[in-house]
Each structure stands twice: as structure tokens, then as C-alpha cells.
Amino acid sequence: MPEKHTIIEPFRIRSVEPIRQTTREQREHALRVAHYNPFQLRASDVLIDLLTDSGTGALSVHQWAAMMQSDESYAGARSFFAFEEAVRDITGFRHVLPTHQGRAAERILFTATCTRDNVVPNNTHFDTTRANIEDRGAMAVDLPCSEGRHPRASYPFKGNIDLAALDEILGGSVRVPLVMLTITNNSGGGQPVSMANIRATSEMCRRHGIPFFLDACRFAENAWFIKLREPGYEDKTPLEIAREMFSYADGCTMSAKKDGMANIGGFLAMNDEELARRCRNNLILTEGFVTYGGLAGYDLEAVAVGLREALDADYLRYRIRSIEYLAEKLDRIGVPIVKPPGGHALYIDAKEMLPHIPPLEYPAWSLGCALYVEGGIRAVEIGSVMFGLHPDGSEQPARQELLRLAFPRRVYTQSHVDYVAEVLADVSRRAGMIRGLRIVDQPSALRHFTAHLAPAHGTLYAD
Ligand SMILES: Cc1ncc(COP(=O)(O)O)c(C=O)c1O
């Protein structure tokens, strides 16, 4: 059994893509040109890109083979039926609407269900989910369980929703068009949700007559954590666990750029026929015909194969282990991380690492800039730049200041991970010298993608 030896990458590399070394001076210059916003860097100036695990993975030979044989017909393409069959087989949902990515599925769902002043609860909304709900004039409410609020508290299912708080909202006077659970809970630290919590949420929603949807981006990683950590699931396959998770929900949104193992794609799936009809009309209006939804036939093929590959036990074992491996290294050198480590990413607690930087000088964002300058590694802030600006224009510190290192699927090897740990050790040694940032220019929503920042005190590092 593989557990006896080192858990290795369960693939060999057939096609390589060079990555470029840069000097510290070049990186300092690139960061200035990018207005201290890592989203604005050119990818060719980045050595190890941990900005996101979304759409950045490597395709398998089976995916390429299926893509070569795609059907590009406008309507009724064979590739759509392969896609639909894979989604139905895993989720069990009757209606499958392809979309170009997850946020398109969200927009279509919330357009069909949400009106002004509605409330949509979730364990923690992802930023595009929140923005799509707020765009409808509704309120996105985060209800993480109490363990999920403490970055360093070890608990197997920190992604769980707070059921008592949910019950209170569902029993109140506000209209709740649907309840969501994000598996795994990305913004809450990539933490899994237990089967017991999914089941209880489902039962509560049924009692109140409210539809229950999963944000299923990382359903396979969530299934693996259930297998590892929840009694009664150790002998079940990831597919069996995934099917049970979906069986409790009325539908899901999905970004196939994550556990669809594809570079682009997503879907909206559901059981309710009338809701599906309304969503299909919007799909045609904004994404494309119902059998392609803004995707090429070869994208549909890549997702159809990718969804099954994401549930492969050897792959999931390697995937979760590589994040855990980095977590162990960082723990040893005293870098404060969210515990236990997440499925697709590791989250550094910048509040603890840089306590001298006030929240509204964006400690996690500053840490991200320092990591790039030190070693050409790009990560993403999940903190006050991402979540601090409210629809009324006011600014408040976010609950947590995290720097997320998200790992593309099947892309980096163990020596890349070792390099990341070495650079972080250097950053950690100089943590006291890192200074805060200020926002110079920003849009009214989703500001982290395009905001311009500058050092709040002259330079990123104190001399
Ligand atoms: C939990 C979660 N939901 C939704 C999305 C949106 O998906 P997409 O980027 O495909 O629009 C993401 C993307 O990162 C996500 O992590």
C-alpha cells in the first residue's frame, strides 16, 4: 500500500513548461509596475504561481484524448451528453446546465431566485457568490461554525455551517430563497464540511421548505476529508461519498476549474424543473445554447473526464498530502497557519505573523507582496482588501487576515514545495521589517482584482 512509502505524485511528466527565474530587483520593479497588486503581475514574472487553483491545473492524457474527439456542433453535441452523463452520474441532479465558469452558474441561479432584501446563508460565501447575491440587492450572510472562526484551532470539519444560527434565520421573518454550503469552505480556510453537517443542513432546509444548494467547486477534496476524518466513511470510495453529499441537496453550482480538473468550465445543476426552465432562458440569453453554455465541445469533454479523475483515490491522497507536507514544514519553522491545512491551499495567518501591521494597512496583502519580492511566489490575500469594502462604500477590517497559497492540480512537484517553504522561512525571519500598504485607487466592488496600492510608509520593507 502507498502509505508505507512516501506519497508521490501519481503521474509522470510528458510535457513541460519552463518557469523563469528573476532577480530581486526585477521583482521589486514588477511589483511597482503592478501597483502592488499581485493580480496585475505578468505571469511570466512569477516563478511559482499559487495565486489560485482555479483553471491552472494540468490536463491528463485521457482529457487530451477526449478533447481531440470532441463534437463542436452548436446544438445536441455528443460532447454535451458526455458532460451531462458525468455530472448526473456523480451528482444525481436531473437538470444540468453548462456554464463558462462557476460565477456564471451563480449569476443565473441568483437571478432566478433572489430579489431585493432576501437573505442567502452559507457557511462562508466565496467573493463572486457574495457579489452576485449583493448585485440582486439581497444579503449574503456567512454562518461559519465557531471552530471555523479560530485559525489555529484544530478541528476536523472547520468548514461546517453554524446550524443554530441557520435555524434562527430560517425561523425569522426575512425571505430566504435558498441556503448554500460551500464544500470545501474556500474563504474560511479550505476547510471541509462533514457529512453530518450537510445532512443536518438539508433536513433543516426541508423542514422550512427552503431549497438547499451546494457550491460544489471542491466536492472531491471534501469527499476525501470525509473519508479520512468522519467515522463510518473510511471504507467508502470518494465517488460513493460524493454521491451521498449531493443526495442531500436540491442543486449545485460548480466551477469545473477546480475539481472538474479543467482550465475552464462550470455548471448549474438542480432537480426542480420549473427553476431549471427559468435558468435555461437566462443561460441562452447570456452564455449560449443549453447544450454548450459558453463552452467549446472540447471543454465539455475535458470536464466530463476531469470530474471522474478528481475522484481517483491515488490522486486525492497525493493532493491532500502535498498541502499537509508544506504545512508540516511551515509549522516546524514557526509560520502561523490555519489548522488543520485545507484541501487545495494552505492559509497563513498574517494577523499573527505581522501583528505590527493594522488591519486597514492590509497585513495579508503586504505579506503576499513580500513573498513575491523574496522568491517570486505569488499568493492571494483573503482579508480586508478582499472583504473589507461594503456595498454602502464603508470599510471595515475582515474577520481574518489570511494569505492563501493555492496549489494548481498536478502542476508542482515536491521540490517546488520545498522551495516555497525555504522562501517562507526567509520572509518569516524578516517579518518585523515588512510594512503595511494603502489603497490608492479602487473599483466599487471586487476591488482586490484591480485596486492600486502603494506602501503606506514609503517602502514595503523598513530599512
Ligand atoms: C468556493 C468557490 N465558489 C465559486 C467560485 C467561482 O468560480 P469561477 O472562478 O469558476 O467563476 C470559486 C472560485 O475560486 C470558489 O472557490
The ligand as a Gaussian input file, in Angstrom:
#p B3LYP/6-31G(d) Opt

LIG

0 1
 C      -15.866000      28.325000      -3.471000
 C      -15.910000      28.993000      -4.812000
 N      -17.089000      29.299000      -5.359000
 C      -17.180000      29.880000      -6.570000
 C      -16.045000      30.204000      -7.297000
 C      -16.189000      30.875000      -8.635000
 O      -15.808000      30.056000      -9.673000
 P      -15.202000      30.648000     -11.045000
 O      -13.871000      31.250000     -10.717000
 O      -15.127000      29.496000     -11.954000
 O      -16.173000      31.686000     -11.527000
 C      -14.795000      29.919000      -6.748000
 C      -13.564000      30.276000      -7.494000
 O      -12.474000      30.335000      -6.986000
 C      -14.728000      29.292000      -5.471000
 O      -13.545000      28.967000      -4.913000

